[in-house]
Amino acid sequence: MKLIENVRSTLKSTDTEGNFELYVTRTPGYLWALLFKALHVHPVAVTLMSIVIGAASGFFFYFDDLKMTAIGILLLVWANWYDCADGQLARMTGKRTLIGRILDGFAGDVWFFCIYLALALRLHSQPIPFTDGKLVWGIVAWPLLAYSGFICHGRQCAIADYYRNVHMWMQLGRARCELDSYADVCRQYESLAWLSRDWFEKLYLYFYRFYCKGQEDQAPAFVALRAAIQERWGDDVPRRLREEFRAKSRPLMPTTNLLTFDFRVGVLFASLLLSVPVIYPLVEVTLMEYWRFKMRRTHEAFCKDFTARLDEYDER
């Protein structure tokens, strides 16, 4: 199908996108991107619209009302389509900017901050199931949503994003992925001056380095493997090592998608439609944390194995 082929041409890697992402998320995003391209809309403008629309969904999730919930669901799906469209539009038009990259990463944080706040406010006065309405969640809702949002959600998305970029680094090479290292970002940060026209980039790097540090702290075995690879071969990674690493990494890509948006919002929508919003944070701190732990354990194990066997791949 011509449309699907065109959508695939705008993706960074087909390995990291499943059928659900391709048809339900990326294809609508591509169609929006075509419209915005025809209207000469800048990708940054699309990102700003996605931030506003996604943040607005949180307002509607506060209400224990099916109509309001349905509006919130439609807004969040719409925002996600725009979030896909901005990147596809940037690749179509070549309009890639630092502020666009910053806002693209910031968008989801704004959406979910508003959503977690709405859920905490809603749960605060909601009765606990099986207590005949005698007990409400009250103050308990706030640490639960804070832990699930700031801790679990944050590290799940961070490591999922990291592993996708690791996979693309091995599959496509350094130039076609966004695999930044904490050390490189720190060096770039230190090279810029506050009292210069680079102050905005330096401000971005100030915060971005902590994000990179958090990712690498979850993947020490890969960090060691990458350092060993670059010491031996630089960016010229042997083809057999690339292929074998890709074969090990590819089965983890569906889990990375589950830990980012699709499964997460599926649980969110179901919990709201059932009027039991506590289901969402409970799934996040249990099942999704288990998936994160299992994915990390698998990835760390094969990275250690590759590091121990690097001599086998020396083609010189």
N, C-alpha and C positions, 0 to 999 in steps of 0.2 A: 504494500500500500504506500503510495507516494507520500502521503501526509506523515506516516510513521517514520519513513526514511528521512524526511526532512527534520523531524523532531530529533531523531538519533544523531543527525549531523550537528546539532547544537549542544549535545551532551559532552561533558568532559570525558566520560568513560561509560561504555555500556555494561561493563562488569559491575559497576556500583549501582546500577538502576535495575530494579525488578520490573515485572510486567505491571504491577499495581502502580508503581511510580510513573512508568512510561505512559500508561493510558489515562490514569485518573488525575495525575498531577502535572507531568511534563507536557502532555499534548494540549490541555487547555491553556497552560502557561505559554506554550509556543504560539497558539492562536491569538492570545492577548498581545504577545510580543509583535506579531505581524501587524496587528491593528495599531499599536503604538508606533511602530516603525513608519507606517503609512501616514500617521498623524504628526510625525517628527517630534514625538515625546521623548525626552531624555530619560535614560535608565534611572537616574537619581530621583526624578519625579515619580516614577513608578514605585520605587522603594518607599518614598515618603507616603504615597497613597496606601501602600500595604501596611505601613506602621499605624496609620490612623484607623484603617478598617479593622485590622487585627486587634488593636487596643479597644476599639468600641465593642467588640464581641464580649469582653469581660463584663461590661455593664449589663448586657442582656442575660448573662449566665448567673447574675445575682438573684434573679427572680425565680421563684418556684412556680413557673407557669410554662406550659408547653409551647405556646405561641412565642413567648419571649426567648425560650431556649432554641426554638427553630430559627429565629432571626439571628441569634448568636452563632449558631452552627453555620448558617449560610455566610455570615460575615467572615468567620475564621477560614472557611474553605476559599472564599473569594480572596482574602488576604494572602493565602498560601499560593494561589495561582499567580498573583502579582509578584510574590516573592520569587517564584520560578521565572516569571516573565522578565524581571529586571536583568537577571544574569544572561538569559538567552538573548535579550535585546542588546545587551552590552557586547556579547560575542558577535552578533549579527552586524552591528554598526561600528564596532571597534571603539566605542565610547566607554572606555574603562578608566575610572578615576579612583584615587585614594578615598575620597569621601564616599563614593559609591560602595566601595568594599567595606568601609567602616559601618555605614548605615545598613548594609545588607546583613552583617553579623549582628547588628544592634536590634534589627526589626523583631526577630523572634523573642529576644529578651523582653522587649516592651510588651508584646502580645501576652506572654505568659506571666509577666509580673502583674498585669491587670487581671488576668484570669485567676491567678492564685489569690490575689487580694479579694476578688469577688467571691471565690469559693470559701475563703476564711470568714468573710462577713456573713455569708449565707449559712454556713455550718454553725456559726456562733450561737444562733438562736434555734437551730434545728434539733428536734428530739432524737436521741440515740435509739436506733432500732431495738425492738423487743423490751422496751422499758415503759410501754403504755403512755408515752409522752411525759413521764415524770422526771426524766433526766434529759438535759440538752448537752450538746458538745461543749458549748461555752468556751472558756479560755483554752481548752485542749485543742481546739481547731487551729489555733495560731501556731504553736510549735510544730504540729503535724504538717501543716501546709508549708511552713518555713523550711522544715527539714526536707520534705519531698521536693520543694521547688528549688531552693538555693543549693542544697547538697546533692540530692539524688539526680534531679533533672539536669543540673549543671554538669556533673561529672559524666553522666550517661551520654549527653550530647557531645561533650568535649572529646571523649575517647572514641565515640563513633565517627566523628568528623576526622579525627586523627588517623584512625585505621583506614578510612576511605582514601585519604591523601597518601598514606603509606603505600596502599595498594596501587594507586595511580603512579606514584614515584617509581615503583618497580616495573609497572606495566608500560608506562609512557615516557618516563624520564623526568628529570628535575624541571625542565622548562614548561611542562604541561600539567603541573600540579601546584598546590599551595602548601607544600610541606616545609614549613618554617621551623627552624630550631631556636631554642631559647638563647643559645650562645650567639647565633647570628643576629637575632633581633636586638640583643643587648648591645652588640658592637655597632649596629646601625643606629640605635638610640644614642649611644655615647658620641657618635660622630656628628650629631646635629646639635645646633645651639638654640637655646630658648629665644634669645634676642636676635632672631633672624626670620627670613620668610619661611623657614622650615619649621616654625614653632608648632603648627598644626600637626604635621607628621610626627614630630617628636612627642606631642601629647598623646597621639594615637599609639605610638610605640611604647610609651610609658605603661599603658594599661595592657596592651597586647602581649608584652613579654610575660606578664603574670599568667595569661591564658596559655601561652606556650609552655611555661613551666609546669602548670597543672596537667597538661597533656603528657608531657615527658615523665612526670612523676608517676603516672599510671602505666607507663610502658618502658621501664628501665632496660629490659632485655633488647627491645628494638633499638633504643638509643645506643646501646653498646654495639649492636650489630651494624648500625649505620656508620658509626665512627670507625669500626674495623674495615668496612667496605670502602669508605672514602680514603682511609689511610693506604689501602692496597691499590685501589683502582680509580679513585676520584669519582667522577660521575659516569665513567665508562664501566658499568657493571656487566660482568659476563652474562651472555645470553642465557646459558643454562641455569644460572642462579636466578635470573629474572623469571624464567618459566616455572621453575620449581617453587619459588616463593609465591608466585601468582596462583599456582595450583593449591597451595596451602591456605592462602589468604582469601581466595574467592568464596569458599563456603561460608565465611564469616560476614560477607557483605549483606545478606538478608537480615542478619542480626543488627548490623549498624543502622539499617533502615527502620527496623522495629524500635530502636532506641532513640530515634530522632523525632519524626513527626507523625507518620501514618498510624502506627499502632497506638501511640500515645493519645492522639486526638480521637481515635476510635473508642478507646476506653472512656475518655472524657465525655464524649457525646452520649455513650450508652448510660453512664452514671447519671448524667443530667436528665436524660429522657426518662429514666426510671425514678427520678427524684431522690436518688441516693448518692449525692456527690462525693461522699466519703470513700466510695469505691475507688475513685481515681487516685488519690494520694496513697491509698493502701496498696493498690496494684503497683504503683511506682516504687514504693519502698520495699516491696517484696519480690514479685515476679520479675520486674524490670531490673532490679538490682541483682537478682540471681543471673539473669542473662548477661549483664555487664560483667559480673564476676567470672562466669563460664567463658565468655568471649576473651577476656583478658588472660585467663589461665591458658587457654589454647594458643593464643597469639604469642604470649611470652615463652611458652614451651618450644614452639617451632623456631622462634627467633634464637633462643639459646642453642638449639640443635644446629642451625645454620652457622652460627658464630663458631661453634666447635669444629665445623667441617669446612671452613673457608678454603683450606689448602686444596680441597678437591676441585675447586672451581677456578684455580689459577691457570689461565690458558696460555700464559707466557712461557 
